[in-house]
Amino acid sequence: MACSCASLIASTARHFDERRVRKELANYRRAGPTATTLGLLSQLTPIEPPPEAILDIGSGIGALTFGMLEAGVRRAICVDLSQPALAANAEEAQRRGMGHRIERVSGDFVAIAATLPLVDLVALDRVVCCYPDFVPLLNQATAHSRHLLAISYPRDRWWVRLAVRIENGWRRLRGDGFRAFVHPPASMQGLLHRHGFTRSRTLLSFTWQMEVYTRNAA
């Protein structure tokens, strides 16, 4: 790898700048959540009783969190590298009357995981594809979930790998250090299974895979 994981993570924080975040917020207000967020919500909101709390890793503007709070989750912790994203999250939460139910934490989840509590549901919507190494990310995610883990990631198909390779090449030409990654689903699923989680729900699109895992009974 041409650069360290730390520099890639820093580039990810810079990638989600004010301009990009404001565009995402405008799109959300006009058209609602993205397809992966809708997919995860469709799998999570029917679960009864709803989780008490959600830890939304790489929450961005908070679309998944807002949907879960509307579905009956009482409180949320949103963690993100991007300060503009967290600011937009706060703005939209206030507009929706949810500001008092959300705690926002700035930073790389893996680096600050020890400061965060256990919750019923941990969510990673389009997050593992932003990490060069998914192992520490999922290790910490599983350690913070009492019951459920929801995840979306790019499907490992040739057309997806080609698209990601082209996008990363274009970013390299433009001097943008952000990179996306297509990690092996079997390896991620194996890690989650080793940590005591079983896949309970799955949904596929042409390019994305959305899954819910449930912690096995002791």
N, C-alpha and C positions, 0 to 999 in steps of 0.2 A: 504494500500500500504506500502511496506516495507521501501521505501525511499521517500524522498521528491521530488517534481517536479524539484526543482533546481538541485538536485544531478543527477537525470535522464538526464536532459538536458546537464549537464557537461559530463556525461558518453557518450552521443551522440557525443559531440565534440571530445572526445578522440577516439571513435570508428572509425571515419572517419579520420584515421591517414595517414601519408605519404605513407605507403605501400599499403593501401587499395585504396587511391586516385590514385596512379600511375598505379595500375592495372586497375582501372575504365577508366582512360584516354587512356591507351593502347587499351582496348577493344573498346572504342568509336572510336578511330582512325582506328581500323581494321574493325569494323562491324557497326558503326553508333550508333544512339541513342537506348536506351532500348525500350521495347514494349510500356510502358506507355507514354514515351515521344513522340514516334511516333504516338500513339493514340491521344494525345492532339494536336500535330501539325496537324494531319489530320483534326481535328475539327476547329482549329483556323486559319490556313493559307488561307482557302477559304473566310474568312470574308473580305468584302470590305466596305469602305477603311480599310487598316490595322491600328491597334492601333498606336498612336504616340509613346507611351512608354510602357514598361513592367516592373513590379516589380516582380522579380523572387525570391520567398521566398524558402530558402533551395535549392539554385541553384546548389550546387555541382560544378562540372567542367564546367557547363554552357551549356549543350547540348540543353535544351529547348530554352534558350536565343539565341544561335547561329542560331537555326532553324527559330526563329521568326525574327531575324535581316535579315536573308537571304530572308525572305518573305516580307520584306518591313517596318518592325518596325524600327523607326529611332534611338532609344536609349533604354538602359536597365539599371536597377539597380539590381544587384545580391547581395542577403543577405545570408550569411551562417555562421554557428558556426565554421566550420573547416577552419583553416588557410591554411593547405595543399590544400584543395579543391579550395579556392580562388586563391592560387598561380598557380594551374594547370589551372584554368579558365583564368587567365591573360596570361599564356603561350600559350594556345590554341587560345585565342582571337588575340594575336599578330601574331601568325602563319597564321591566317585567314584574317588579315588586319582589324580587328574589334576593336582593343584595345581602340581607341579613342571614341567609341560609348557606352562603358560599364563603369559604376561606380560600384565598389565593396565595400560592407560594411560588416564588421565582427561583429558578435554578434547574440544573440537570438532575432529574429524579434519582439516578444511580448515585450521584455524589451526596445528595441530601436525604436519602431514604431513611437513614437512622433517626432522623428528626420527625418522621411522619408516623401516625398511628395505624393500627390495624383497622380495617373496615370490612363491611359485608361484601362489597363489590369493588373490584379494581378494573378499570377500563383503559385500553390502549387502542384508540381509533386512529389508524394510519400513523403509527408511531414507530413500530419496529423497523419500518422501511427507511427511517431517518437515522437509525443507529448502525454504525459499522459492525458492531458486535452485539448480537441480540442476547447473548448468554447472561451477562450481568444484569441487563434490563429485566429479563424475565425471571431471573433468580430473585431479584428484589420485589418484582410485582407479585409473585406467588407468595412471598413471605409476608406481604401486607394484606392478603385476602383471607378472610375467615371462611368465605363460602363460594363466591362467584368471581370469575375472571372473563372479561369480554375483550376480544381482540379482532382487529381487521388488518390485513396485509396483502400485498400483491400476490397474485397466483404465480406459481413457478411454471410459466408457459413460455415458449420461444418468443411469441409476439410481445409478451410483457417484458421479457429480458431485453429484447431488441429496442423497445420503446424507451426503457430506462437507460440503456446504453446511449441512445441518441440524445436524450435529454441531458444526461451527464456530460456528454461531449460538447453540447451546445453551451452548457454552463461553464465548462473549462475554457472554451474560446472567449467567453465574455468576462472571465476573471472571477466568476462566482464560485466560491469554494464549497457550496452546498452539494451533497451527493445523495442520491437515493439508492436503496439496496433491495435486491430480491433474495431473501434468505430461504433456505430449504424448509418447506413446511414440515416435513417428516422430522427434521431435527428439532424444530420448535415444539412440535407436538410431543416428541419424546421427552424433552425437558419438562414440559408441563405435567406429563404423566408421572415422571420420576418424583415430582414434587407433590404428588397425591391428587392431581386433578384429572377428571375424565370429561371428554367433550360430550356435551349434552345437546347442543343445537349448532347447526351450521347452515350457511347460506352462501351461494356462489353467484357472482356476476361474471361478465366476460373477462374482467381484469382483476377483480378483488375477491378475497375470501373473508367471510365474517363468521366468527365462532364464539360460542359461550361454553366455558368450562365450569364444572361444579366440583368442589373439593369433596373427596371421598370421605365417608363416615369413618371415624376412628375405630 
